[in-house]
Amino acid sequence: HLAEFSRSVNIGSKFLKERLQQLSAEGCLTADPKAQRLGSGGGTVNALHESWLNQRKSGGAFRDFGDWLGAEQRLILHAGGESRRLPAYAAVGKAFIPMPPASGVKPRTPMPWLADYQLPQMRQALHNLGDKARVMVASGDVWLDFDASDISAVHSDFAGIGMRVSADVAQHFGVYFVEKSLGRRESGGARTISFFLQKPSPAEIRRFEAKYDFYVDTGMWVLSAQAVMFLFKRCGWSEKEKLFKTKSGLPLPLDLYTEIGCALGTETKPSNALAKLGFGHLTASVVPLDAARFYHLGSSRQLLESIEEMQRHSTSIERFFCMASPADHFTVTDRSSVWIESSQTSAPIRLGGHNLLTGLPEQSRLNFLGAGVCVDVAPVDRHSYVFRPYNIDDSYRGLPGSGGKICGRDAAEWLAARGFPRADVDVFDLPLYPVVPAARITQAWLDWFFAEQPDLETSRLMASLPRISAREISARVNFDRYFKQRIAGYSEQVQSEFQQLIDAGDGRVLEQDCDALAAFCCEYAPALADWLRKNRQAILRALHQPELQARAQQLFELLGDR
């Protein structure tokens, strides 16, 4: 269940196709149907059902779903969703967030995604959880950094992977509570769940501390075959007829973490609807991880904070995260974190701190982003771009005058100041963002979005332009152009790093997987490959460490002579 867009968009980028195939080499890519959002539980059921149907259509051996389910373990990574709090990656999904070089993660690979960090550990953990565990469900906006060898077999139907955090951190997530006197009940350290609360307040958590241990829900759940079949029944599945007996023929919507999560535990009474389906016969436990790090990347601010926290063992903390972009074209006016990705500029841009700048085309004319100001520019249709400024803490939720905000301001006030009519619809659905050629993206336009007293002439211009809502952007993105821009930016960045090696002996560019870099050059960046071949002797002369010399020789052998 890797990509929200995989079914609904004609993917023209060879790079995107091949990377998606690599990530889902042993499964399938699917998404909720356009007509109906299914939620995490319904999406899990839909993904399993489609994967089973796909193997049947391709001549697979398993005509019965139960036999297919028992044949091997399955991993489902939910990577889509509306991503209102992290708009920069709403279109591609959070599992496809490009990752900057992380301290301690070597060798680097070309253009790594968050999923490249998530999946290997998840697959190993699922294997260690034993035969009872048939399906692991995980959240695409979380990177749980843990030692998979700390996990051993479980014997319950629902098993959550949990970890200890403070009550202040736990309040933002689901929380498992375990009675202290029960101790460790299962082999391998799993503990029986007493009850589960969704986003309890710190005060509520502390009320239970004397009697219960608590563990935050990491978003990783493990399901037995019985638990999977229960979810299917809850979503309308008829085992006799082998189909969903619903009006649409699709699974019914189900939120795994609220409806099912809040029914878990020996001290919880499930709803009558769940009880009638046999929920009371299923067991539940939590596997506590004693040494793990939980990085949540669910919002723009959390993205910056989590990537900074990943460097906790570094002697110097990097706060300037620049990917597929020319780093020397940007300056930061304070020590706050900034995130720049796939952005080009013909003139320097100053950043005031806590900024995200993604997808900026070279023809645009920006020169300054104030503190907390973010900009996402996405290619739409054949030649246009949608220009979306936002505040780092915008949640894209709420009505104007009732909690909804635009660019950090009350939405009703923002609309009135610009002469736009007030509409009683969620700010996510307001058509605010112009669809224009790159050259029309200017500093004046950016300032207009954040000004207390916006320029009237710009307001009249904006009112006349074609505009779309935040919800519409994901459906309009041209992924072929999107990834071509990212590849071009990354290629230029790698060439710049090799030029630094030639000029100053900085060999960090070779601290990566040279096999993968050579394959990337040959497949997607022939101009970079030609430049490297042309500068082979200069690169080799600049190297003095035997290990880096060997890496460079390996790279050039793989690139070959042309």
Disulfide bonds with the S-S distance in Angstrom:
none
